């Protein structure tokens, strides 16, 4: 749906953007669970970073270059997570849509499709917040993207 209905380009950098947004949504939910959630959030984050490293290697990036590319990816990831987190926690779908448009579509202003994506992210945040910790761990409550697109 992200690619077919919202015009997200099917490229490695766009996949990184979607992956980062979804990991962030789960991290935000896990942090609400005290120490158990914080420990689990750290494990998720470590897995996320490890998966990025593995992807670079699968794409044929050599050992010497992986460190440099991971540093750049880390900077991009922290920048995205920071911008997205501020907007999500503030309930500011407009700012989130603008950031998503810039990062996914390289557009200066929020596009209609990224407004739908921002709405989806906000509804996912609400759905995850309503879900017990065990449910988040086994089957996160992603919002229905078709509702956002309607």
C-alpha positions in Angstrom: 0.0 0.0 0.0 2.8 2.4 0.8 4.3 1.9 -2.7 1.2 1.4 -4.7 -1.3 3.8 -3.1 0.9 6.5 -1.5 3.6 6.8 -4.2 6.5 5.8 -2.1 9.3 5.0 -4.5 10.5 1.4 -4.3 14.1 2.3 -3.6 16.5 1.4 -0.8 16.4 4.9 0.7 12.6 4.9 0.8 12.6 1.5 2.4 15.0 2.9 5.0 12.5 5.8 5.7 9.5 3.4 6.2 11.6 1.0 8.3 12.8 3.9 10.5 9.3 5.3 11.0 7.9 1.9 12.0 10.7 1.1 14.4 10.3 4.5 16.0 6.6 4.0 16.5 7.3 0.7 18.4 10.2 2.3 20.3 7.9 5.1 21.5 5.4 2.5 22.7 8.0 0.4 24.5 9.4 3.3 26.4 6.0 3.6 28.1 6.6 0.3 29.9 9.2 1.4 32.4 12.5 -0.5 32.7 11.2 -3.6 31.0 10.1 -1.5 28.0 13.3 0.5 28.0 15.4 -2.7 27.9 13.2 -4.1 25.1 13.4 -0.8 23.2 17.2 -1.0 23.4 17.2 -4.5 22.1 14.9 -3.5 19.2 17.1 -0.5 18.4 20.2 -2.7 18.4 18.5 -5.2 16.1 17.5 -2.3 13.8 21.1 -1.1 13.5 22.4 -4.6 13.0 19.9 -5.2 10.2 21.1 -2.0 8.5 24.7 -3.2 8.7 23.7 -6.6 7.3 21.8 -5.0 4.5 24.8 -2.9 3.5 26.9 -6.1 3.4 24.3 -7.9 1.4 24.3 -5.0 -1.1 28.0 -5.7 -1.6 29.5 -2.9 0.5 33.0 -3.9 1.6 34.1 -4.2 5.2 36.2 -1.0 4.9 33.3 1.1 3.6 30.6 -0.3 5.9 31.8 1.8 8.9 31.7 5.0 6.9 28.3 4.2 5.4 26.9 3.1 8.8 28.1 6.4 10.3 26.1 8.3 7.6 23.1 6.1 8.0 23.3 6.6 11.8 23.3 10.3 11.3 20.3 10.1 8.9 18.5 7.7 11.3 18.9 9.9 14.3 17.9 13.0 12.3 14.7 11.2 11.1 13.9 9.7 14.4 14.3 13.1 16.2 12.1 15.0 13.7 9.5 12.3 13.5 9.4 11.8 17.3 8.9 15.5 18.1 6.1 15.7 15.6 4.4 12.5 16.8 4.7 13.3 20.5 3.3 16.8 19.8 0.4 15.3 17.8 1.6 17.5 14.9 0.6 15.6 11.7 1.4 18.6 9.5 5.0 18.8 10.7 5.3 15.0 10.3 3.8 15.1 6.8 6.3 17.8 5.8 9.3 15.7 7.2 8.0 12.6 5.5 7.6 14.4 2.2 11.1 15.8 2.4 12.7 12.5 3.3 10.7 10.1 1.2 9.7 12.2 -1.8 12.4 14.9 -1.7 9.5 17.5 -1.7 9.8 20.8 0.1 6.2 20.9 1.3 3.8 18.2 2.6 2.2 16.2 -0.2 -1.3 14.8 0.0 0.1 11.2 0.1 2.5 12.0 3.0 -0.4 13.7 4.9 -2.1 10.3 4.6 1.1 8.6 5.8 1.3 11.0 8.8 -2.3 10.3 9.7 -1.5 6.6 9.5 1.5 7.1 11.8 -0.6 9.0 14.3 -3.3 6.4 14.3 -0.7 3.6 14.7 0.7 5.5 17.7 -2.8 5.5 19.2 -3.4 1.8 18.4 0.0 0.7 19.9 -0.7 2.8 23.0 -4.0 0.9 23.5 -2.3 -2.5 23.1 -0.8 -4.4 26.0 3.0 -4.9 26.1 2.7 -8.6 25.2 0.6 -7.7 22.2 3.1 -5.2 20.9 5.8 -7.8 21.3 4.0 -10.5 19.3 1.8 -8.5 16.8 2.0 -4.7 16.8 -1.3 -3.0 16.1 -0.5 -1.2 12.8 -3.3 1.2 11.8 -5.3 0.3 8.7 -3.7 2.3 5.8 -6.8 2.0 3.7 -8.7 4.0 6.3 -6.1 6.8 6.0 -6.2 6.7 2.2 -10.0 6.8 2.0 
